């Protein structure tokens, strides 16, 4: 019998600490294949824990393939099973390129927060069910989690009305699929989320751009277009709108609701950035007009982009239609990802992660505004990106190509323009996407230098 006594930190379940100590010592060679571990009662006495704790730890180590138990003889270290190589992110081969094109959260989720969520999942007796297909509306606990998350935005709905999705994009597809037919027309802000163009084209929906200014969508412009019968559907990002970062004030929100009721308009409210804004926000459009609004949000922009978990809620009685479309489009959430998010939301972890992200975004925003202080920039507090107006000598496409040649990836304003009348002489700079503050500092220096240059002339000789 091997004389073995693990060192326990006692800051998490003891059976997990003992099982992990077996794994660690087997990997390091401190425990060798064939070594017999102390009897459970003896180890429990020496550690000052219950025999049940040690029994559970040994059982957990057996599940991990570390031990083999033999009746009457004890527990022995076994030959480890082949293991997959550790996960290493695969890049596109251009590690020198600093990608500022994605509106994502800055890196910052702690390993401890990630590990605690995984540990809680591993302790669940029903964890294997997470490998199956979840219900298209989401498991009941995950719908309850959605209701809790929506409450942060001032939305009070019963969990039975919440549909869990694989992110906001899946929710947009399910919502539009349930309320539109080919040939329908939909109002949108004149500069908009680029993917909405592809979704609308796929569904046969024509986008009708509505005038914007520094405060977001202009209600009078929407009212005129609705009065002319141009559309009866509105898709809108009311808070930290991409790419301009504009947020609708209370006056505009009420005006939009009045227009929607006057002309029986349905609203799709994509509010995925709302919780990033530290300022006190007016009520959501859903809160003001729940009878005609579909509200969509996700945790991808606020907690972690890789956890593709979103929530949608529509007018009362529309849940079944949303679920049917979600079933057909394959937009249901992944049970394991949703369960990790649930543990974050039901503990203080989500608040801590969100607070860290807001603070990091603020630091990066200050850095970006300082680097580009001589240029025209739109960037509201809380925004993870800015809208950079280009000087006369630059076109959006040529500027982004020149920036890419120097190692910085941006998104040209033309990607956001709904039609040729849109004011798209700009680029979006997502300062939250850089892997580090130093990388961001380098990228901003490159962008600032490029703004002061003239594009290379590409002239062919003309006879």
N, C-alpha and C positions, 0 to 999 in steps of 0.2 A: 504494500500500500504506500502510495506517495504521500509524503508530508507536505501538504499544500494549504496555504491560508491566504486567500485574496485580501487585498486592501480595498475597503469600501469607502466611498465618499459620502454615502447616505444622503444624497441630494435627489434621488429618484427611487422608484420601486426597487427594493433590495434584491428581489429575485432576478431582475434585469441586470443589476450590477454584478451579481455572482455569475450569471450566464455570460455576460460580456467579458468578465475576468477570465473565464475558461477559454473563451474564444481568443482573447489577447495572448494569454500565456501559451496556448497551443500554437499560435502563429509565431510567437517569438522563440519557441523551443524550450521554454521553462517547463512546459508539460509535453511529454513525448508520446508518440503513438504506443499504446499498450499500457501506459501508466494507469494505475487504479486510483480513483479519487477517494478521499475519506468517506466513510459511511455518513449518511445524511445526519443521523443523530449526533455524531461526533463533531462534524463541521458546524452544525447549528449551535452546539454548546460553546465551541471556541469563538464563534462570531457573535454570540449573544443574540441570536435570532431564533425564530421558531423552526421546528423541523419541517413544517409545511412550506416555509419560505425556501428552504434548501431543496425540498422535493420538487417544488415548482421550477426552481432554477435548473435543476438537473433535467427535468422534462423539457424545458425550453432549449437547453443545450442539445438534447437529443433531436429536437425538431430542426435545429441548425446544422445537424449532421456532425456534431463534435463528439458525441458520446454514444456508446452502445451499452445498454443495461443488460446484465445477465442475472437471472433469478438465483439468489443464494450466493452469488460471487461479488456483485457490486457493479459499479459504473466505471467504464474504461475509455480512455481517449482513443478515438478511432482514426483511421487514415482519412484525411479530409477529402471530400468530393471535389472534383474539378470545379473551379470557380471562374465566372466570367471576368474578363479584364475590367479594371475600374473605369468608370465613365469619364471620358475626356471629350469636351465639346469639339466637334469638327468644324473648323472655319472654312471659308470659301477660298483659302489659299492666298488671301490678300490681307494678312494681319496688319499691314501698314496702313490700311484704310480705316479712318475713324468714321463710324457710321452715325450721322446725326439726322437720319431720315425717318426713324421710327419714333412715334409718340408712345413711349413706354415708360415704365418706372425706372428710376436710377437703381443701380445695384445697391443693396443695403440690407436685404432680409438676412438675419443672422443664422448661422448654422444651428445655434441652440434652438431657435424658434422652429426651424425646419425639422430638427431631430425630435423635439417634443411632440410635434403633430404626428410624426411617423410612429413614435412610441405609443401614443394614444390609440392610433389605428391598430397597431399590432396587439394591443391589449383587449380589443373588442372580440367577443366570442363570435360575432357575425361577420368578421372581416373577409372571409372567403366569398360571401355574397357580393362583395364589391367588384368581384371579377366577372359577374354576370351582367346582362343587359339591365340597366335601371329602367323603371317605368318612364315613358316619354315625358311625363310631367315632373319627374324627379322623385326620389324617395321622400316619404313624409317628413323625416327629420331635416332633409335638405330644403324642402319647401318652407319649413318653419325657420330655418336659417335665413332663407331669402326674405321672409317677412321681417326678421330682425334687422337685416342689412338695409332693407328699404326704409325702415323706421328712422335710420340715420338721416334720411332725406326728408323726413316729415311725412312719410306716406304710411298710413295705418290701414292695413288690409289683412284679412284673415289668410292664413297660410294656404287654405284651399284654393285661393285665387292666384297664387304664385306658381309660375312655370319655370323650372330650372333648365338652363340651356348651356350649350358649350360655348359660352361667350356671347358678347353683344351682337356680333355679326350673324351668328345663327339665329338670334332672336329677331333681328331685322328681317331676315329671309322668311322666317315662320310667320311673322306679323304681316308682312306685305303679301305673302302667299295666301293668307286667310282673308284678306279684305280687298284685294285687287283682281282685275281681270285684264288680259291683253287689250291694249288700247286705252286704258285709263291714263289719266294725267295727274301728276303730283307736284305740288309746290315744294321748292327747296331753296335754301340760301344760295346766292349766286356763286359763292365760293364754298366748297363742301368736301366732306369725306370722300376721297376718290373712289372707294369701293362701292359707294351708293350708285355710281353711274353703271358699273358692271351688273349689280344686282337688278337695277331697274331695267336695263337692256335685256337681261335674261328673262325677266317676267313680262316683257312687252309693255312696260310702263314708261311714259314720256315724262321727263323732268322739266318743270317750268320754273326757271330761276326768278327769285324775288330779290329786290334791291336790298343791299346791306349798307351800313355805315359803321362808325367806330363802336356804336352801341349794339350792333347785331342786326337782325332782320328789322326792316322798317315797316311798322304796322300799317301805315297808310298805303304803302305799295301793295301789301298783301290784300288790303281791303278792296282796292281798285281792281286787282286781278281776280279776286273772288267775285266781285260784283259783275265782272264781264264773263263769268262762267268758265274761266280758264282751267279750273281744277276744283275738286272738293276733298282734297287730301293734302296734308302738310307733314313733311318730315323735317325735324328741326333739332339742332343741338343747342339748348338754351344757355348752357354754362360752359365757359372756356371753349367756345366753338373753334373747331379746327378748320382752317389754319390761323384765324385772326385772333384767337383767344378772347373774343368778345363775349360778354355775359349780359343777358337781357335783364333790365331792371324791372321793378314791380309794375310800373306804368305800362311798359311795353307788353309784359306778360298778360295783364288784364285786357289790353287792347286786342291782342291776338285772340284771346278767349272770346271776347265780344264778337269779333269777326267770325270766328269758327261757329258760334251759336247762331249768328244771323244768317249764315249761308250753309248751315248744317254740314260743317267740315269736320273730318276726322283727323286727329293729330297723332303723329308718332313722335314721341319725345325720347331722344337718345341722350341720356344724361350721365354718360359714363365718367365724365371728368368732375362732376359736382363736388365730390368729397375731397378733392385736392385743393379747393379754393378755401383759404382760411377766413375769408370775409363772410359776414352774415348774408346768406342767400335768401331771395324772395321764395315764396312757395313754388313747388314744381307745378308745371302745367297740369299734371295729373291731379294734384291736390285741388286745383282751381276748377277743373272740368273733368271729373272722373267718368262722366257718362259718355265721353267722346275721345278719350285719350288713352293711348297705349304707352306705357312707361317702360323703358329698357335701361338696364345698367349692367355692370359686370365688375369683377374684382381684378381684371387683367390690368387696368390702368391705375389701380389704387393699392394693390397688395403684391401681385406677382403675375407677369404676363404669361408664364408657362402654365399657370393654373386656369385653364379655359373654363371658367364658371361664370355664368351670367344669370340674370333674373328678368322676367317680363311679367307685367300685369296689365290687363286690359279692362275695358268696361265690364261691369258685372254681367255674368252670363256668357262671356266670350271665351272662357277657359277651354271648353271642349274643342272649339274651332282651332285655337292655338295649338293644343295638344295634337290634333289630327295632322296639322301641317308639320309640326315638329317630328312626328313619326315618319312622314313621307320624305322630309328633307334630311333626316339623319342628324338633327341638331341636338339630340339629348346629351346631357353632361356625362362625363366619365365618373363613375361612382367613387373611385379612389381619390381623384382630385377634389371632388366635392366634399368628401369626408375630411380631407386635410383642411380645406377652407372652413368647414363647420367647426373644427376644433379651434381654429384661430378666432373665429367670430364669437364663439361661445365662451371664450376666455378673454383675457386682456391682451392677448397677442396681436389681434387685428388692430386694436387701437394704437398699440406701441409701434407696429410696423407702419401704419398709416402716418402716425406722427413723425417717425423718422424720415419717411419719404417726403412729407411736406417740408420738413426742415432742410433736407438735402436739395430739394427743388429750389427752395428759396436761396440757398447758397449759390447754386448754379445760375439761377436767374440774375442775381446780382453780378456775378462774373460776366455773364453774357451781355448784359446791358452796359457794363463798364467798357467791355471790349469794343462794342458797336455804338458807343455814345455819340459818335459824329454822324450817324445815319438814322434814317427814319425806321423806327421799329414799333410794332404793336406786341405787347406782352403783358397781360394782366397778372396780378399776384396769384400764385398758385398754378399758373400754366406751366406745363413741362416743355413748351416750345414757344418760339417767337416767329413773327411774320416780318421779314426783312424786305423793305422796299429797295429796289435796285436803282442805281443811278442810270442816267439816260444811255450811257454807252453799252449797257449790258441788257441782253435778253435772258429770260429765265433759263432756257435750255442751254445756251452757250455758257452761262455762269456756272450752272451745275456741272457741266462737262469739264470746265476749267478747274473747278474745285475738286472734282474726282481725280483729275490728272495730278493734283497736288496732295491727294490722300485724304480728302474729306467728302463724304457722301451726304448730299442734301436732296430735298424734293423741290422741283420747280413749281412755280405758281400755276403753270398751265395744267398740272395734274389735278388741281382743285377746281378749275374753272368749269362751270356747267355749260356755258356757251361762249362764243367769241366776244360778247359784250362785257364779260366779267373782267374786273380790274385785277389781272393776274401778273403784273410786272413785279414779281417778288419771289422769294424762296422761303420755305419753312425750314427753320433750324431747330431741331429737337435736342436741346442741351441735356435733357435727362438721359439720352441714349448712350452717351459716352461711358466707357468702362471705368474711368477715373477722372478726378478733377484735373490731373496733369494732362491727360489726353484731351479733355475739353479745352483747356487753356491753349494747347497747341493748335487745335482745330479752329478756335475762334481767331487766333492770330493769323492763320492762313486766310480765313474768310475776310477779315478786316483788310489785310494787305491786298487781296484780290479786288476788293471793291474800289480801290483807288487806281487800278490799272485799266488799260484799254484792252479789249479782246484782240486776239491775234487776227490779223487780216488774212482772209483766205480768198485771194483774187486770182482769177485766171487771166492770162494775157488776152487782150481783145485786139484784133487786127483793125 
